[in-house]
Amino acid sequence: MTTETAKTPEALRETLRVSLGERSYEILIGPGLLAEAGAHIAPFLRRKRVAVLTDETVADLHLDSLRAGLAAAGIDMVSLSLPAGEATKGWPQFTRALDWLLDQKIERSDVIVAFGGGVIGDLAGFAASVLRRGVRFVQIPTTLLAQVDSSVGGKTGINAPQGKNLIGAFHQPSLVLADTAVLGTLAPRDFLAGYGEVVKYGMLGDAAFFEWLESMGPALAAGDMAARVAAVKRACEMKADIVARDETEQGDRALLNLGHTFGHALEAATGYSDRLLHGEGVAIGCALAFELSSKLGLCAQEDPSRVRQHLSEMGMKVDLSDISGDLPDAEGLLTLMGQDKKVVDGQLRFVLARGIGRSFIASDVPRDVVLGVLQEALSRR
């Protein structure tokens, strides 16, 4: 992979396609797409009006830009701003969003726009999937995590007290607009949380991409636009390819959950709060998944060490000791892992690795080995 920092914003643009037959759609990646949002969304509209679901933080920063981009194509916009944060992704705000959409008289031929990070994308997509038994929606992801992961693939949903993403539906967007210029307004912590999902793609299926990130990660974090476009493109390429093969996670798509079985348990343990962002949980979970793989003799000890070193060099959370406050004991964490959607016939499924870029799905992982990895990680706190 290469990047050319001298390119103009237009020259940096990339277009990918998620091939799902009549539900196929394009992912547009690059700076300046918000200003052109109306031109890209107009072909999907019967009437020139869209309903935008966003959060208060994104609304303050970018809603006027989106409104202008839509108005340039003669499209009117109504919007609802929900509170920012993972706590929004539950029944109360979901119900509020649906009531508002009904009050706005959104019809089946209309388009809902999900304008925000993963929380808004998941909630708005789920609302679109159930409103009038299915309304089209467009993803305009504003975080790195959403651009490389949650906006692509059609997974929508909300959290339950029992666990993360347990209520939802598969509902593919009609279009994804990933404006990489918007990433410049992210706080460093939020950007690095998204990087947890970026680097996951290298770990699970592309050793050359992981190696590129080891070299280019610092420039990417520092704002190199060509590097950001290249990273988002490669991550989306990998996800689009996997989703095209396995849309509803019957097989290969589960590979995208590398780090998530551990990560989701840690998110539940921290109450889906600012103590641990989703991408941070994924990063720690990936390190633990490689540790588990090494303990099982699947990969060399150098692999988890290399994973931890890169995450550390990027300034990310890499271990349970990086999470503030109390955590459950190993048995408690294992219980939380048992609530995960990846449990099949009562057995936890893990994404393990035979090396960086060589992941696979396993459902016969000995409980005592998992417990040992958790106990060892907790002992370092």
N, C-alpha and C positions, 0 to 999 in steps of 0.2 A: 504494500500500500504506500502511496505517496501523497503529499499535499503540496499545493502551490499557493503560497500566501499572497502573491501579487494579483490573483484573479479578482475580477469585479464581482459584486454580489450576484448578478445574473449568471455569470459564468460558473459560479459555484453550485448552481442549482442541480439537483438530482431528482429523478423520477423513478420510482419502483412500482411494481404491480403485484398485488396479492391475488393469485390465480385460484378462484373458487367458482368457476363456471359463471352463472348469471349473477352471482353475488361478488364477483371480482371488483376490485377497486384500486385506485392509485394512492401512493404515498408521495407527496411532494416535500422535498427537503431543501432547506437553504435559507439565507437571510432575505428579509423583505417581503415575505409571503402574506403577512397581515394586511399590508397595503393593497394586495391584489385578491383578498379573500372573496370579494363579491364576484369578480370575474370567474373564479374557480367554482364557486358554489351555485351561481346562476343557472347552469344547465340542469341542476337537479330540482329547480323550483317551478311549481305550477303558478304560484302567486309570489310576488316579490316581497316576501316577508319571512323572517326567521325568528325563532325563539332561542335565546342564548341562556344556557345555564353556566354560571361561573362562580368564583368565590370572591370574597371581599378584597383580598390582597391583589388578585389578578385584575379585578375590576378597577381598582385605584390606579394600577400601573398601565393597563393595556386596553381597557374597554373602549376608550375614545378612539384609539387607533383602529380597532376592529370595526367600530361603527363607521368610521370614515372609509375604511376599505370596502365595506358593504355598500355604503351610500354611493361610492364611485360607480357602482353597477346598478344604482337605482333600487337597492334593496333596503327595506325598512327592518328595524330590529327592535324586539322587546327583550328585556333581560331580567333575570333574577340572580342576585348575588347571595350565595350561602356563606356561612362562616367558614374560614379556612381551617384546615386540619383534619386529621383522620377521624375525629369524633363525628364529623358531619356524615360519614359514610355509614349511616344506620337508619332505622325506620323513621324517626321523627323528621329529619330533613328530606328523606326520600318522599315521605307523604306530603310534606310541604311543597316539594318540587312538582309532584303530580297534580296537586290541587291548583297550583299556579298555572301549569300547562293547560289544564281543563278550563280554568277561568279565562285564559287567553284564546280559548276556542281553537286550539291546535287541531288540525285535521289530519287524516291518514296520509294525505298527499303533501303535507308540509315537511319541513326539515328542522330538526332540533340541532343546535350547535353546542357541543361540549367544549368549553373554553377554560382550560385550567390544567392542573396536574392530574395524577392518577385517581385521586378521590373524586374529582368532578367528572372525569372521563368515565369511570366505572358507574357512578351514580346516574349520570345523565344517560349513558348508554342503556342501563337497566330500565330507567324511566321510559326511554324511547321504545324499548322492547315490549313493554306491557301496555303503554298508552294506546287505546283503541286497537289493541291486539297487534301493535307493531307500526311504528313511525320511523322513517329514515332519519339518520343522524350523521353529522360530520364531526370528526375529532380535530380540534385545534389545540394540541398539547403545548403547554407553556413551561414544562420542566423537562430536564434531560431524562429523568426516569420515565415520564410519560411518552416522550418522543421515541425512545428506543424499545419500550416494552408495552405499557398498558394501553396505548392508543391503537395498537396494531393487533389484530387477531380475533376481535369480537368477544372477548371475555368481559362481561359486565356484571355488576353486583354490588351488594352491601355486606357489611359485617353483622354478625350476631354476637350476643354475649358469649356464646359457646365457642366462637372462633371467627377467623377472618374469611371473608368472601364465601360464606356458606349459603347465601341466598343470592341467586342471580340467574342469568341466562346467557346463551351464546347469541349475540346479535351484532352482525358485522356492520361497520360504518360504511357510508357511501364514498367517503373521501377522508384522507388524513393530510392536514397541512401542518408540517413541522417547521415553523419559522425559527431557525437557529439564532437569529439576532436577539430574540426574546430571552434566550438563556443568559444574556449579559446582565439581566436584572436579578438573577438568582443570588441569594446569599451563598457564600462559599460552602457552607455545610450542606445546603440543599443541592447544590451542583454535585458535590462529592457523593451524596447519597444516590443520586442518579448514576454516577459513575460506577457504583456497585453493580448495577444492572448491565452497564456497558461491558465491564471486564468479565462478567459472568459468561458472555457469549464466547469470548476467547477461551475461557476455561473449559466450556462444555463441548466446543466443536471446532475450534480454529486456533491451533497453537501459533500460527504465523500472526494472527490478529493480536493474540496476547503479547507476543514479542514486540509487535509494533506499538502496542499500548505502553509496554515497559519503557520504550524509547520516547514516545510522543505524548504520554499521559500528562506530564508537567506542562507542556505547551498547550495542550487541550484545556487543562484547568485554568491556565493563565489567559485564555481568550482567543487563541489562534483559530480563526473562523474556518479556514480550510481543514484543519485537523478536526474541528467539531463536526463539520459536514461529513467528512470521511468516516468518523466514528459512528455517527448516527446512521449513515447509509449502510455500513457493514452490519451493524446490529439489526437494522430493519430487514436487510437482505436475508440474514440467517433466520430471523423470526418468520418472515413471509414464506420462506422455503419450507420450514417445519409446519406452519399452519396449513399450507396448501396440501401437504401430505397427510395431515392428521388434525382436522379442524376442531374436533370435540374431545381431544385428549384421550384417545383410546390406546395410543402407543407412543410414537416419537415425540409428540408435543410435551409429554411429561418431562422430557430432558430440560425444558425451559425452567423447570422447578429446581434446578441445581441451587443448593443453599436455602431453599424456601422452607423445607420441613423444619430445619433448625430455626430459621429466621422468623417464621410465623409463630412458633412457640415463644420465642423471645419477645415478639411484639405483643402477644397476649399477656405474657408475664409482666410487661411494662405498661399494660393498660392502653395500648395503642396511643401512647402519649408522645410528647416531644423528647422523652428520655431516649427513645430509639426510633429513628425514621425507618421506613420500609427498606430503602436501599442500604442503610447501615446494617439492618438485620440480615439482608441478603449477603452482604460482604462477610460478616461474621459467620453466617451459615455456610458460605462457600469454603471459608478457612476450615471450619469444623468438618465439612463433608470430605475435604481432602485429608484431614487428620484421620477421619474414620476409614477412608480408603487405604491410607498408609497402614493403619493398625490391622486391617484385614489382609495386608500383604498384596494389595492390588496395584499400588503405585509406590515409587521410591519416596523415602522421607524427604528428599530434596524438593519434591513437588509442593507439599504443604508449606515448606520453608520459603520457597520461591513466591508462592501466593501471598503469604503473610508479609514478606519483604516488600513486594510491590504495593500492597495496600497501605503498609506503613509509610513507604516513601511518598505516597499520595496524600498522606495526612488523614487517613481514614481509620475508623474503628475496625479492629481486627480480632478482638477477643472479648470474653465476658467481662474482663476487668475494665474494659472501656465503657461499660454501661453503668451509669450512676444509680445509687440506691440499692435496695434489697432485690434479690432474685430468689425464686423457689430453689429447693435442693434438686439434685439430679432426677430423683423420682418424680418430683413435681413437674419439672420440665418435660420429662418423658410422657407424663399424663397429658400435658398440653399438646404435645406432638400427636397424641392419639386422637385429638379432635380434628386433625388436618384432613382436608378433602382427599388427600392422597392415600388414606387408609383404604385397603381393599380386603374384604373378608377378615377384618380385624387385624390385618398385618400392615405395618408401616412400610411404605415404599420409599426408598431413598434413591436419589441420583448420586451415583458414586463415579469414581474416575480411575482409569488405568494409567493416567498421566494427563498433563495439561492438554486440552483439546480432544480428550478421548473419554467422554462420559457415557454412562449407560444406566439403565434402570434396574434396581434390585429390590426384591421383596422378601428376601430370606436372610436379612441381616440379624445376627444374634443380638438379642436384647441386652445381654450383659456387656457386649462390646460398646454399644451405643451409650449405655450407662457409664461405662468406664471413661469414654471420651468426655462426657458431660462432667463427671466428677473431677477429672483432671483439669478441665477448663475452669471449673468453679474454684479449684484449689489455687489457681493463679490470681484470684481476685484479692 
